[in-house]
Amino acid sequence: MQEIDNIQQALDEFHSLSVEPTIKPLYMLIKVDVDADIVHDQDKADQYAYDHCNKMQYVLIDSYYPDDEQYPYIAK
């Protein structure tokens, strides 16, 4: 019976020390290749981005659909 009491005491102590992890945001810029016959303007791009983010459980902040091919670079 002593062992059970020691195990219970150890478990109680462990659970009292457990701390929830600190959650911080991670901001990501992503590029998604889409079918140009389906997504062909900014309105379609916005809807696609919205639907994609909802499905993946992201929060959509902004979307951009270039009229011509561009190669943006992110400054470090």
N, C-alpha and C positions, 0 to 999 in steps of 0.2 A: 504494500500500500504506500510505503514511503517513496518508492520510485515513481508511482503515478502522481503523487503530490509534487515531487521535484520536477517532473515533466510538465505538469500544469503550470507550475510557478515559472519555469523557463519559457513556456509559450506565452504566458501573460506578459512577462518582461519583454520578450521579443516584439510582441504586438504593440506594446506601449512605446517602443523605440522606433517603430516603423514610421517613416515620414513620406508623405506624398511627394512625387517628383515635381520639380519646378518646371513649368511649361513656359516656353518662350516661342515667339513666332519665327518661322523660317520663311524668308521672302525668296521666291524663285521666279525667274523669267524663263518661260519655256516657249519653244517653237513646235507647232504641230503641223505636220504635212496633211493637207486636206485635198479632196477631189475638187478641182477647179470648176467642174461642171455643176457641182452642187453648191459650193461656197464661192460665189462669184462677185459679191459686193460686201460693203461694210455691214449692212443689215443682216445678211446671211452669216457673216463671220461672227457678229455679236451673238446671234442666236446659237450658233455652233459652239462658241466659247462658253456661253452660259450653260448649255446642256451638258457639255463635256465636264465642266467644273462641278456641276451638281452631281453627275454620275460618279466622279472621282472624289467627292466630298471636299473639294477645294472651295475657297472663297474667291470669286472673280473680282478683280479690282479694275482691270482695264483690258481692252483688246485692240489690236491694230491689224488691219488688212491692207497691205500695200497694193496700189493700183498697178505698179510695175515691179519687177524683181529687184529687190534691194538686199544689201548685205550689211545690216547694222552691227556695230561693234560696241561692246560695253567697256567704258573706261575703267581702269582699275584705280 
